[in-house]
Amino acid sequence: MRFPDLEALSAIGFDAASYGHLSYLERKREYPRSQEIAEACAFLGADGLWVPSARDPASNNLIVFCEQETRIAKDIVRGHGVVDFD
């Protein structure tokens, strides 16, 4: 799932006002909502997240969910045999 900017994260309840400004000791003010967003995206089947970097506004972070199944499940509902498109 891609969140190209802080506005996209704010739209789903992330407090962007302190994003990138908190020290490691204050991380508990920011991390819980980040974790909830990541958990929801993983539950929905996303392979990962693309989010803005807190350290560098010109960069992004890619978070990969390694546990996700990446093969596309498909069912053949009805076989039509060979199709001649000519």
C-alpha positions as CSV (number, residue, x, y, z in Angstrom):
1,M,0.0,0.0,0.0
2,R,1.3,3.4,-0.9
3,F,1.0,6.5,1.2
4,P,2.8,9.1,-0.9
5,D,2.7,12.0,1.7
6,L,1.7,12.9,5.2
7,E,-1.7,14.0,4.1
8,A,-2.5,10.5,3.0
9,L,-1.5,9.2,6.4
10,S,-3.4,11.9,8.2
11,A,-6.5,10.9,6.3
12,I,-6.5,7.6,8.1
13,G,-5.9,9.0,11.6
14,F,-2.1,9.4,11.8
15,D,-1.0,12.6,13.7
16,A,1.5,14.2,11.3
17,A,2.1,17.2,13.5
18,S,4.9,15.5,15.4
19,Y,6.1,13.2,12.6
20,G,9.9,13.2,12.5
21,H,10.2,15.5,15.5
22,L,9.9,13.1,18.4
23,S,13.0,11.6,20.1
24,Y,13.4,7.9,20.5
25,L,12.3,8.2,24.1
26,E,9.0,9.8,23.0
27,R,8.3,7.1,20.3
28,K,5.3,5.7,22.2
29,R,3.4,8.8,21.2
30,E,3.8,8.0,17.5
31,Y,4.5,4.3,17.2
32,P,1.1,2.8,18.3
33,R,-0.9,4.4,15.4
34,S,1.9,3.4,12.9
35,Q,1.7,-0.2,14.1
36,E,-2.1,-0.2,13.8
37,I,-1.8,1.1,10.2
38,A,0.8,-1.6,9.3
39,E,-1.3,-4.3,11.0
40,A,-4.4,-3.3,9.0
41,C,-2.5,-3.2,5.7
42,A,-1.0,-6.7,6.4
43,F,-4.5,-8.0,7.3
44,L,-5.8,-6.7,4.0
45,G,-3.1,-8.6,2.2
46,A,-0.7,-5.9,1.3
47,D,2.9,-7.0,0.6
48,G,4.2,-3.9,2.3
49,L,4.0,-0.2,2.8
50,W,5.5,2.8,1.0
51,V,5.5,5.8,3.4
52,P,7.2,9.2,3.7
53,S,10.5,9.2,5.7
54,A,10.4,11.0,9.0
55,R,14.1,12.0,8.6
56,D,14.2,13.2,5.1
57,P,11.2,14.8,3.5
58,A,12.5,14.0,0.0
59,S,12.7,10.3,0.7
60,N,10.4,7.4,1.3
61,N,10.6,4.2,3.3
62,L,9.6,0.8,2.0
63,I,8.4,-1.7,4.7
64,V,8.1,-5.3,3.4
65,F,5.8,-7.8,5.0
66,C,7.8,-11.0,4.5
67,E,5.1,-13.3,5.9
68,Q,2.6,-12.5,3.2
69,E,1.7,-15.0,0.5
70,T,2.7,-13.4,-2.8
71,R,1.2,-15.9,-5.2
72,I,-2.0,-14.8,-6.7
73,A,-4.8,-17.2,-6.0
74,K,-7.0,-18.0,-9.0
75,D,-9.8,-20.3,-9.6
76,I,-11.0,-21.5,-13.0
77,V,-14.7,-21.0,-12.9
78,R,-15.4,-22.1,-16.5
79,G,-13.0,-23.4,-19.1
80,H,-13.7,-22.1,-22.7
81,G,-11.1,-24.2,-24.4
82,V,-8.8,-22.7,-27.0
83,V,-9.9,-19.2,-28.2
84,D,-9.1,-18.1,-31.7
85,F,-8.9,-14.3,-31.7
86,D,-8.5,-14.0,-35.4
